[in-house]
Amino acid sequence: MNGDKITGILLAGGKSKRMGREKGLIPVGDALMYQFPLRVLESICDKILISTCKQLDIEEAHEQVNDEITGIGPISGLYTCLKHSETDLNLVVPYDLPLVNSGLFLHLLKHVNGYEVVIAAMEPGKPESLCGIYRKAVLPVIREMIMEKNYAIHQLLPRVNSTVAIVDPSHPFYHEKLFFNVNYPSDLEDILKD
């Protein structure tokens, strides 16, 4: 395993029920929604894995990895992509966070020494568990959680050596909607205002 390289994992396996259509492929300005977090990963990572429950019709040639277990949410995408990853460090972001930026992940990378998971949060007690850095070493613990039918990724944090990096207005990359999650058509109007 190459310890110097970083894999980016784009979680794109959602069913988009609340949006009513495949939300990652919705135009936002001059790009599609999934392309915003993907470009962030591309700017930092050596390889990208796109976690899907079905193949996405996208223009990029990154490897798409179908969930090994279906119907249990994003923990399956994380688990399956970590199994496929050839690197120790993996940057993870969902495809419906169009306002994340590379500054956030560079900040998280500064906190990674000695930790298996580094998660961002805007305030204590409210971690963004789908937006962070995961070492491949957490795979056995995720496997245990799946076997226990415990699919909440935030519950992984106390079971591994993890830390939460607080993001606040003192950081140059800060934006009040940094972790704005697009789920409904009305959410698109909110981000297009900015």
C-alpha positions in Angstrom: 0.0 0.0 0.0 1.4 3.4 -1.0 1.6 5.6 2.2 2.5 8.7 0.3 -0.6 8.8 -2.0 -4.2 9.8 -1.2 -7.4 8.3 -2.6 -10.5 10.5 -3.0 -13.9 8.8 -2.4 -16.9 10.6 -3.8 -20.1 9.1 -2.2 -22.6 9.2 -5.0 -24.8 6.2 -4.2 -27.9 8.0 -2.8 -31.4 7.3 -4.2 -32.3 11.1 -4.4 -35.9 10.3 -3.3 -36.4 13.8 -1.8 -35.1 15.5 -4.9 -37.2 13.3 -7.2 -34.4 12.8 -9.7 -30.7 12.0 -9.7 -29.4 15.0 -7.8 -25.8 14.6 -8.7 -26.6 15.2 -12.3 -28.5 18.4 -11.7 -27.0 21.5 -13.4 -25.7 24.1 -10.8 -24.4 27.1 -12.7 -22.0 25.9 -15.3 -21.4 22.4 -13.9 -23.3 19.4 -12.6 -23.7 19.1 -8.8 -21.4 16.1 -8.4 -18.6 17.9 -10.2 -18.0 20.5 -7.5 -16.9 18.1 -4.7 -15.2 15.9 -7.4 -13.0 18.9 -8.5 -12.0 19.4 -4.9 -10.9 15.7 -4.6 -9.1 15.9 -8.0 -7.1 18.9 -6.8 -5.6 16.9 -3.8 -5.9 13.2 -4.5 -3.9 10.8 -6.6 -6.8 8.6 -7.5 -10.6 9.0 -7.3 -13.2 6.3 -6.5 -16.8 7.1 -7.1 -19.1 5.1 -4.8 -22.4 4.2 -6.6 -25.3 1.9 -6.2 -25.7 1.9 -10.0 -23.3 3.1 -12.8 -23.6 6.9 -13.3 -23.5 8.4 -16.8 -20.8 10.9 -16.3 -18.0 12.3 -18.4 -15.1 11.6 -16.1 -13.2 8.4 -16.4 -12.7 7.8 -12.6 -13.4 4.2 -11.4 -17.0 3.7 -10.3 -17.4 1.2 -7.4 -20.8 -0.4 -6.9 -21.8 -0.9 -3.3 -21.1 -4.4 -2.1 -24.1 -4.3 0.2 -27.2 -2.4 -0.9 -30.0 -0.7 1.1 -27.9 0.3 4.1 -26.9 3.8 3.2 -23.6 5.5 2.8 -21.8 3.2 5.2 -21.8 0.6 2.4 -20.2 3.0 -0.1 -17.5 3.9 2.4 -16.9 0.3 3.2 -16.7 -0.9 -0.4 -14.5 2.0 -1.5 -12.1 1.6 1.4 -11.8 -2.1 0.4 -10.9 -1.0 -3.2 -8.5 1.8 -2.1 -4.8 1.1 -2.4 -3.8 4.0 -0.1 -3.8 4.4 3.7 -5.4 7.9 3.5 -8.8 8.4 1.9 -10.6 11.8 1.6 -14.3 11.2 1.7 -17.1 13.6 0.6 -20.7 13.2 -0.6 -21.7 14.3 -4.0 -24.4 16.6 -2.7 -22.1 19.0 -0.9 -21.4 21.5 -3.7 -19.9 24.2 -1.5 -17.0 22.2 0.0 -13.5 23.4 -1.0 -9.9 22.2 -1.0 -9.0 24.4 2.0 -11.2 22.2 4.1 -9.4 19.0 3.3 -6.0 20.6 3.5 -7.0 21.6 7.0 -8.2 18.1 7.9 -4.9 16.6 6.6 -3.0 18.8 9.1 -4.9 16.9 11.9 -4.4 13.4 10.6 -1.2 12.4 12.4 -2.0 9.5 14.8 -5.7 9.4 14.0 -7.6 6.8 11.9 -10.5 9.2 11.2 -10.5 13.0 11.0 -14.0 14.6 10.7 -14.9 18.3 10.2 -17.5 20.1 12.3 -18.8 23.6 12.6 -19.6 23.2 16.2 -18.8 20.6 18.9 -21.1 17.6 19.0 -22.2 18.0 15.3 -19.6 16.2 13.2 -20.0 16.0 9.4 -19.2 12.3 9.4 -19.5 11.9 5.7 -16.9 14.6 5.1 -13.5 13.7 6.3 -10.4 11.5 6.2 -10.6 7.8 6.8 -7.6 5.5 7.0 -8.0 2.0 5.5 -7.3 0.5 8.9 -10.9 1.3 10.0 -12.3 -1.4 7.6 -12.6 -4.2 10.3 -14.6 -1.9 12.6 -16.9 -0.8 9.8 -17.4 -4.5 8.9 -18.3 -5.2 12.5 -20.8 -2.3 12.5 -22.5 -3.7 9.3 -22.7 -7.1 10.9 -24.4 -5.6 13.9 -26.8 -3.7 11.6 -25.4 -0.4 12.9 -25.3 1.7 9.8 -24.8 5.2 11.4 -21.3 6.3 10.3 -21.0 8.8 13.2 -21.1 5.9 15.6 -17.8 4.7 14.1 -16.0 7.7 15.7 -15.9 6.4 19.3 -14.9 3.0 18.2 -11.7 4.1 16.5 -8.9 6.6 17.1 -10.7 9.7 15.8 -10.8 13.4 16.1 -13.1 16.2 15.1 -11.5 19.3 13.6 -13.6 22.4 14.3 -14.1 24.8 11.3 -14.9 28.4 12.2 -14.8 31.8 10.6 -11.1 32.2 11.6 -10.2 29.7 8.8 -9.6 31.3 5.4 -11.7 28.6 3.6 -14.7 29.0 5.9 -18.1 29.6 4.5 -21.3 29.5 6.5 -22.8 27.0 4.0 -19.7 24.9 3.6 -21.6 21.7 4.5 -24.9 22.7 2.9 -26.5 19.4 1.8 -28.7 19.6 -1.3 -31.8 17.3 -0.8 -34.8 19.2 -2.1 -35.4 21.3 -5.2 -35.7 24.4 -2.9 -32.2 23.7 -1.7 -30.9 24.4 -5.2 -32.4 27.9 -5.1 -30.6 28.5 -1.8 -27.2 27.7 -3.2 -27.7 29.5 -6.5 -28.4 32.7 -4.4 -24.8 32.6 -3.1 
